[in-house]
Amino acid sequence: MIGLLVVIAIMAVLYALTYESLKGITSGTTEDGVGVQANKGRLQDMFTLQQLAQGATIAGLGGQGFVRPSDLTDELEDDTTANVYALLLARGVVTPEMLVSPMDYADVRIFDGPTRGGRDVPWNDAFEADLEGVSNVSYAHLVLHGDRAKHWSGRSLDSTMPLFSSRGPRDGEQSVDSMTCDPNTGRWAGHVAYADGHVSLIQDAENARRRGRDGIDHFFRMDDEDRHADAILGFTWGFDSEGPILQWD
């Protein structure tokens, strides 16, 4: 009986701590900059991005690296957003339901096909990531091109390098015209998952940045056109002779 009472007391303390922690998470900001209490959609974003980042970290620590499509096909042009997430589904890192955010205002639908492909392409290439049509995923990821792609392995554990995030506005410019921003206030708020596995809430698109080698490095626009070593989070629709073709809604 004493042991049972002790267990109940410990559970009560843990519940209180968890409740206070969740209560402190904000889902965005009002026009005057005041934090807004968390909602279910924002929490789902946080947990999904956390699972994606931790999957990359665990794979990297295991020595295999976080596999990218081009690792399996030897074609760098295969590192598109559709293929990246289709491969994650085929590997069981996430489920189709997890990849659709309830905070998304774009036309994003849960993928309803089989996740695995054939012998030549181990993922289902019917998965869509087209912001001009229908997409099966809401979340941005690190553009796999140039020097920045080495962070995808998960081995760097760089606490400043983002791997995944809530999708952001073009060039980081907040506007009611962007489906990544609040349709009433035009403000952006979202979570960013980093290469060391941690996830942070960012309540303003201008603050989605880090201090890079050559100065401030914004997450939603390219700041390094030469070495391609900057962090850029978005959708890669395809590739041409100059590199990735990014897509914004």
C-alpha positions as CSV (number, residue, x, y, z in Angstrom):
1,M,0.0,0.0,0.0
2,I,2.8,2.4,0.9
3,G,4.5,1.6,-2.4
4,L,1.3,2.3,-4.3
5,L,0.8,5.6,-2.6
6,V,4.4,6.6,-3.5
7,V,3.8,5.7,-7.2
8,I,0.6,7.7,-7.3
9,A,2.4,10.7,-5.7
10,I,5.2,10.4,-8.3
11,M,2.7,10.3,-11.1
12,A,0.9,13.4,-9.8
13,V,4.2,15.3,-9.7
14,L,5.1,14.2,-13.3
15,Y,1.7,15.2,-14.5
16,A,2.0,18.6,-12.9
17,L,5.5,19.1,-14.5
18,T,4.2,18.0,-17.9
19,Y,1.1,20.2,-17.8
20,E,3.2,23.3,-16.9
21,S,5.6,22.5,-19.8
22,L,2.9,22.1,-22.4
23,K,1.1,25.1,-21.1
24,G,4.2,27.2,-21.8
25,I,4.5,26.2,-25.4
26,T,3.2,28.9,-27.7
27,S,1.6,28.5,-31.1
28,G,2.4,31.9,-32.6
29,T,2.1,35.6,-31.8
30,T,-0.6,38.2,-32.0
31,E,-0.1,41.5,-33.9
32,D,1.3,43.1,-30.7
33,G,3.8,40.3,-30.2
34,V,2.1,38.5,-27.4
35,G,2.5,34.7,-27.4
36,V,-0.6,32.5,-28.1
37,Q,-1.1,29.4,-26.0
38,A,-0.4,26.1,-27.8
39,N,-3.0,24.2,-29.8
40,K,-3.2,20.6,-31.0
41,G,-2.0,21.4,-34.5
42,R,1.2,23.1,-33.3
43,L,2.0,20.3,-30.9
44,Q,1.6,17.8,-33.8
45,D,4.1,19.8,-35.8
46,M,6.5,19.7,-33.0
47,F,6.3,15.9,-32.4
48,T,6.5,15.1,-36.2
49,L,9.6,17.3,-36.7
50,Q,11.2,15.9,-33.6
51,Q,10.7,12.3,-34.9
52,L,12.2,13.3,-38.3
53,A,15.3,14.9,-36.7
54,Q,15.9,12.2,-34.1
55,G,15.6,9.6,-36.9
56,A,18.4,11.4,-38.7
57,T,20.5,11.7,-35.6
58,I,20.1,8.0,-34.6
59,A,21.0,6.9,-38.2
60,G,24.0,9.1,-38.2
61,L,25.3,7.8,-34.9
62,G,24.9,4.2,-36.1
63,G,27.4,4.9,-38.8
64,Q,25.1,4.4,-41.8
65,G,24.0,8.0,-42.2
66,F,20.5,9.3,-42.9
67,V,19.9,7.8,-46.3
68,R,19.0,10.2,-49.1
69,P,17.4,9.1,-52.4
70,S,20.6,9.7,-54.4
71,D,22.5,7.3,-52.1
72,L,20.4,4.5,-53.6
73,T,20.2,5.7,-57.2
74,D,23.6,7.5,-57.7
75,E,21.6,10.3,-59.3
76,L,21.8,13.7,-57.4
77,E,18.7,14.8,-59.3
78,D,16.6,12.3,-57.4
79,D,17.0,14.4,-54.1
80,T,13.7,16.1,-54.6
81,T,11.2,16.7,-51.8
82,A,8.8,14.1,-53.1
83,N,11.5,11.4,-53.1
84,V,12.9,12.5,-49.8
85,Y,9.7,12.0,-47.9
86,A,8.6,9.0,-50.0
87,L,11.9,7.3,-48.9
88,L,11.2,8.2,-45.3
89,L,7.8,6.6,-45.5
90,A,9.3,3.5,-47.1
91,R,11.8,3.3,-44.2
92,G,9.0,3.6,-41.6
93,V,10.4,6.8,-40.1
94,V,7.0,8.5,-40.3
95,T,3.5,7.6,-41.4
96,P,1.5,9.4,-44.2
97,E,-0.8,10.9,-41.6
98,M,2.1,12.5,-39.7
99,L,3.3,14.3,-42.8
100,V,0.1,16.4,-43.1
101,S,0.0,19.3,-40.7
102,P,-3.4,20.6,-39.4
103,M,-1.8,24.1,-39.5
104,D,-1.4,24.0,-43.3
105,Y,-3.6,26.2,-45.4
106,A,-2.4,24.7,-48.7
107,D,-3.9,21.7,-50.6
108,V,-2.2,18.9,-48.7
109,R,-3.7,15.5,-48.6
110,I,-2.7,12.3,-46.8
111,F,-1.0,9.8,-49.1
112,D,-3.2,6.8,-49.5
113,G,-1.0,4.5,-51.6
114,P,1.5,1.8,-50.6
115,T,4.7,3.2,-49.2
116,R,7.2,0.8,-50.7
117,G,8.2,0.7,-54.4
118,G,9.8,-1.9,-56.5
119,R,13.3,-3.3,-56.7
120,D,14.8,-0.4,-58.8
121,V,13.1,2.4,-56.8
122,P,12.5,1.3,-53.2
123,W,10.0,4.1,-52.5
124,N,6.6,4.8,-54.1
125,D,7.2,7.5,-56.7
126,A,3.4,8.3,-56.7
127,F,4.0,10.4,-53.6
128,E,3.4,14.1,-54.4
129,A,5.2,17.3,-53.2
130,D,3.9,19.9,-55.6
131,L,2.7,23.2,-54.0
132,E,1.2,24.2,-57.4
133,G,-1.0,21.2,-57.3
134,V,-1.5,18.6,-54.6
135,S,1.0,17.8,-52.0
136,N,1.2,14.8,-49.6
137,V,3.6,16.6,-47.2
138,S,3.5,19.9,-45.3
139,Y,7.0,20.2,-43.9
140,A,10.1,21.8,-45.4
141,H,13.5,20.1,-45.3
142,L,17.2,21.1,-45.9
143,V,17.8,21.5,-49.6
144,L,20.1,18.6,-50.5
145,H,22.5,20.4,-52.8
146,G,26.1,21.6,-52.4
147,D,28.1,21.7,-49.1
148,R,24.9,21.8,-47.0
149,A,24.0,18.3,-48.0
150,K,26.7,16.8,-45.8
151,H,24.6,17.6,-42.7
152,W,21.9,15.2,-43.9
153,S,23.9,12.3,-42.7
154,G,23.1,13.2,-39.1
155,R,26.8,12.8,-38.1
156,S,27.6,16.4,-37.7
157,L,25.3,17.0,-34.7
158,D,25.4,20.7,-35.5
159,S,22.9,22.3,-33.1
160,T,22.6,25.3,-35.5
161,M,22.0,23.5,-38.7
162,P,18.2,22.9,-39.5
163,L,17.1,19.7,-41.1
164,F,13.3,20.0,-41.1
165,S,10.8,22.7,-40.3
166,S,7.3,24.0,-40.6
167,R,7.1,25.4,-44.2
168,G,8.0,29.1,-44.3
169,P,7.3,32.0,-46.6
170,R,9.3,32.8,-49.7
171,D,12.5,34.7,-48.7
172,G,11.2,34.9,-45.2
173,E,8.8,37.6,-46.0
174,Q,5.6,37.3,-43.9
175,S,2.4,38.1,-45.7
176,V,-1.3,37.1,-45.7
177,D,-0.7,36.0,-49.3
178,S,1.5,33.1,-48.2
179,M,-0.2,29.9,-47.1
180,T,2.5,29.4,-44.5
181,C,1.4,32.5,-42.6
182,D,-1.7,33.2,-40.5
183,P,-4.4,34.3,-42.9
184,N,-5.6,37.0,-40.6
185,T,-2.4,38.6,-39.3
186,G,0.1,37.5,-42.0
187,R,2.5,36.4,-39.3
188,W,4.5,33.1,-39.4
189,A,5.3,30.8,-36.5
190,G,6.6,27.3,-36.6
191,H,9.0,24.7,-35.4
192,V,12.5,24.0,-36.6
193,A,14.3,20.6,-36.0
194,Y,18.1,20.7,-36.0
195,A,20.9,18.2,-36.8
196,D,21.5,17.4,-33.2
197,G,17.9,16.3,-32.8
198,H,16.4,19.2,-30.8
199,V,13.4,21.2,-31.9
200,S,12.7,24.9,-31.3
201,L,9.7,27.1,-31.7
202,I,10.3,30.2,-33.7
203,Q,7.6,32.9,-33.6
204,D,8.7,35.2,-36.4
205,A,10.1,34.3,-39.9
206,E,12.9,36.9,-39.5
207,N,14.1,35.0,-36.5
208,A,14.4,31.7,-38.5
209,R,18.1,32.1,-38.9
210,R,21.5,31.2,-37.6
211,R,25.0,32.8,-37.6
212,G,26.9,31.2,-40.4
213,R,30.4,31.3,-41.5
214,D,29.8,34.4,-43.7
215,G,27.3,36.2,-41.4
216,I,23.5,35.8,-40.8
217,D,22.1,32.8,-42.5
218,H,18.3,32.9,-43.1
219,F,16.4,29.6,-43.3
220,F,13.9,30.6,-46.0
221,R,16.2,32.2,-48.6
222,M,19.5,31.4,-50.2
223,D,22.4,33.4,-48.7
224,D,25.2,31.5,-50.3
225,E,25.0,31.2,-54.1
226,D,28.6,30.1,-54.6
227,R,29.4,27.3,-52.1
228,H,25.8,26.3,-51.3
229,A,26.8,25.9,-47.7
230,D,24.0,27.9,-46.2
231,A,20.9,26.5,-44.6
232,I,17.8,26.7,-46.8
233,L,14.6,25.0,-45.9
234,G,11.9,24.5,-48.5
235,F,10.5,22.2,-51.3
236,T,12.8,21.0,-54.1
237,W,10.6,20.5,-57.1
238,G,13.5,19.4,-59.4
239,F,17.0,20.2,-60.6
240,D,18.5,22.0,-63.6
241,S,22.0,23.0,-64.6
242,E,22.2,25.6,-61.9
243,G,21.0,23.4,-59.1
244,P,17.7,22.9,-57.2
245,I,14.4,24.4,-58.4
246,L,12.7,25.6,-55.2
247,Q,9.0,25.9,-54.9
248,W,7.0,28.3,-52.7
249,D,3.3,28.7,-52.1
